[in-house]
Amino acid sequence: MLEYAELWAPIRLTLELATITTVLLLLIGTPIAWWLARSKAWWKEAVATLVAMPLVLPPTVLGFYLLIALGPDGPGGWVAGLFGGRSLAFTFEGLVIGSVFYSMPFVVQPIRNAFEALGDRALEVAATLRASPWDRFWSVALPLARPGLLTGAVLGFAHTIGEFGVVLMIGGNIPGETKVLSVAIYEYAETLQWTKAHILAGGMVLFSFTVVLAMMLIEKRMARSGE
Amino acid sequence: MMDDEQLICAALKGRLGAFGLDVRFRTPMRGVTGVFGPSGCGKTTILRCLAGLQRIPGQLSIGGEVWQDDTEGVFRAPHRREVGYVFQEPSLFPHLSVRDNLLYGARRAASRGVTQQIREDEIVALLGIGDLLTRGPQVLSGGERQRVAVGRALLSQPRLLLMDEPLSALDRNAKQEILPYFEALHAHLSIPVIYVSHDFGELQRLADTLILIDDGRVTASGSLEALQANPDLPLLHAPDAAVTIDGEITALDSSYALTTVAIAGGRLVLPGILGEAGERRRVQIKASGVSLSLSPPASTTVLNNLPFRVVSITPHHKDPSQVSIIGAVGEDGRGARIIARITRKSQETLGLAPGVSAFAQIETTSLAASPIAQTD
């Protein structure tokens, strides 16, 4: 069994990466989704398009620009300098930043849809019941958008776990730092360690199936109770 | 003239898309002000402007408090206006229980240090929603939801309650079920209400003051009684034209289940035991239930027979067979004004003309009584 112990490192790293990324995305993505849903600015669709770009861009293209941005001559290098480093590329922190961009559309879109589906009425009612805009957001908009938030979180989490191209470009394959599941599977397959590749790949299939099924069931229940 | 402390004053003029609004009115800070007009005439827009949900240039002041004055750049945000708003469709928060819905505004008002003049237990009892408190809004009927919505608005301790066709989304039965609750509120709470409706029957039961709106403009305003019996207004021609008269219960006949109510210039007998002697009621008399004769009928099944002096005769604006006769009841012809809708043929045969004395027979089925607003 000992030889399989090394499988834990990429699994743990991946879960850490996905959890941190999802939390960050909920914090960053929810206000963006709110603004996209409520703003009347003519240029908001341009912002929406930017957010959605990772859906169509090849991960290598996104990874390439992220690599430059995170590298010693980009803003990432400058930030790293504050902490005594040289670059954010090929670090766990760099991976988190990359994942936030890469998974952003999967989180923002469902939350935006949920906010748009709210309509004006519930918020108007809250306003006439003396709730300030901030209060209305917390006491009405967020609870009513719960199914959208859940979908966003699950999709963001699952998508970050499956990330490969971007990781390869900006993270490389450093064990315990940037060697995540998908990269590990690739490596095991390349080096013909089929059993290990099987365990990780099969685990991913099972995990994805469970996550998506659970999400669908929960959404269905929420939709019923929210009728 | 009342000063602004006791008035709701509005002057709004502007465009909203293709729609132009130009209204100006003053209405008392007590009782129910009905805003009546056809669909799309701008009634709802006026309410939304009062609540601050929409902005059309002008001035709004409520009991001397300025909520909007565009010459001074004043515009109070909706959550800073002490209004309760009941929307056309009962918009309860689906994620909160009935009780949490009720308390949503109450808690926020309390945290702003507003004194709780309207108590939860009082509202729950008046609206009959005690059994619903722990339920979710999804399982409530339309009428129940709207009652909760009204209670929720009232518990936010508003200075002014705005109601936007609160019954129009309900079916006929739910309407009949909910109206008595509204009347009870009207009678027990002293909070002023602006009630928008395109159903004149509803307003005749609830309103004290009326504002008539057509095509974004005020066409008439005044007390319900005065507008109902105004021959120049289209209300007179409505199929459910009626008058509303304040009266006091003077006698109860329990063996026949009848109530006698004294009005200016006479007494009316109404079906049912409607309360106790000395209590005040507003009595509605439908024009279609009033017939006229020149001499007192010798024997008739009609219980109500009042002396009547013709004041004006107005031909129906569409139906040439009909006329509406407005007259004052009482021996001296100075009592309350009522309307009789009769055929033009009868009017000419009997020689009814302004000043002529006659007798009005009022069918009990055309009479309805509702509690009277608390005045303080």
Contacts between the chains, C-beta under 8 A, distances in Angstrom:
chain1	res1	chain2	res2	distance
A	121	B	87	6.9
A	121	B	89	7.9
A	121	B	91	5.2
A	122	B	91	6.5
A	122	B	93	6.5
A	124	B	53	5.4
A	124	B	78	7.5
A	124	B	85	7.7
A	124	B	87	7.7
A	125	B	85	7.3
A	125	B	87	6.7
A	125	B	91	4.8
A	125	B	93	7.4
A	126	B	93	7.8
A	126	B	104	7.3
A	127	B	51	8.0
A	127	B	52	7.7
A	127	B	53	6.9
A	127	B	77	7.7
A	127	B	78	4.0
A	127	B	79	5.1
A	128	B	51	5.4
A	128	B	53	7.4
A	128	B	78	5.8
A	128	B	79	7.7
A	128	B	81	7.8
A	128	B	83	5.9
A	128	B	84	6.8
A	128	B	85	3.8
A	128	B	105	7.9
A	128	B	153	7.3
A	128	B	156	7.7
A	128	B	162	7.9
A	129	B	79	7.9
A	129	B	84	7.9
A	129	B	104	5.2
A	129	B	105	3.3
A	129	B	108	6.4
A	129	B	152	6.9
A	129	B	153	7.4
A	129	B	156	5.0
A	130	B	79	5.0
A	130	B	80	7.9
A	130	B	105	5.7
A	130	B	108	4.2
A	130	B	109	5.9
A	130	B	112	6.9
A	130	B	156	5.8
A	131	B	79	5.7
A	131	B	104	7.6
A	131	B	108	5.9
A	132	B	79	5.3
A	133	B	79	7.7
A	135	B	79	7.8
A	135	B	108	7.3
A	136	B	79	8.0
A	139	B	104	7.6
A	140	B	93	6.4
A	143	B	95	4.5
A	144	B	93	7.7
A	144	B	94	7.1
A	144	B	95	5.9
A	146	B	95	7.7
A	225	B	136	7.6
A	225	B	138	7.5
A	226	B	94	5.2
A	226	B	95	7.0
A	227	B	94	7.3
A	227	B	138	5.4
